[in-house]
Amino acid sequence: MGLYLERHRAGKAFHDPLAAAVAVNPAICQFMEVEVRRQDKGWGAWPKPGCGTWISVAVNREAFVNTLLLGETGSE
């Protein structure tokens, strides 16, 4: 990151606020273990327990906003 910031003095864009909030409070999202693969011209995901790949399938918007804006961690 230091090297990036040396070259980009304006800083780094905050491009994934949901990922940042989930890192603090994983309970924001409901996750499902899936296999991800190409289908036709896009990508798809199919349930596959035990594969080790997890995606978010639902978001608690109130918990997301409270975590991102108020710093709540879900352990209060």
N, C-alpha and C positions, 0 to 999 in steps of 0.2 A: 504494500500500500504506500509505503514511503516513496518508492521509486515512481509510482503513478502520480503521487501528489507533487513530486519535483517537476514533472512534465506538464501537469495540469493544475496550475496555480488556483484556479477557480474552485477546485475541490471535486468531490465525487457526488453524483446524483443519488438521492435516496429513492431507488427504483422499485423496491419491494417491501412496502411497509407491513404487509400481512406477514411475510416471512420473519421480519424483525420482531413483530409482536408475538408470533407463535414461539420464537426462540425464548422469549421471556415467560410466556404462558401457553403451553401446548394445549390446554383445555379449550382454547379458542376454536379449534377445528376438530371435526370428526374425521378420522383417518380410516383408510381401507388398504389392506395389503393386496397388491395387484401385479399383474404382468402387463408391461407396456410394450406395444408393438405397432408397427405400421399397418394401416388398413386403407386400401384404396389410395387416395391422395393425402391422407392425414394420419393421425395417430389415434390409438384407442387404448383403453385399459380394461382388463378383465380380472375379476376376483381370482386370486391364487394364494391361498394361505400358505405360509412357510417360505415364500420366495424372497422376502426381505426388502421389497420395494413398496413404499407407502406413499399414498397421495391423499391430499385433503379432498373430502367429498361434501363437506358442509361447513359453514362458518357461523359462529355466534357473533353477530354484528355488534351487539352491545358490549360483549366482552372484549372484542377487538378494539373498539373505540376507547373503552375504559383503560385498556392496557397501553395503547399507543399514546393517548392524550393525558391520562391521569397517572400512569405508571403502576397500575394495579397488576399484581402477578397471579391472581387466582388463588392465592393461599391465604387471603385475608379472612 
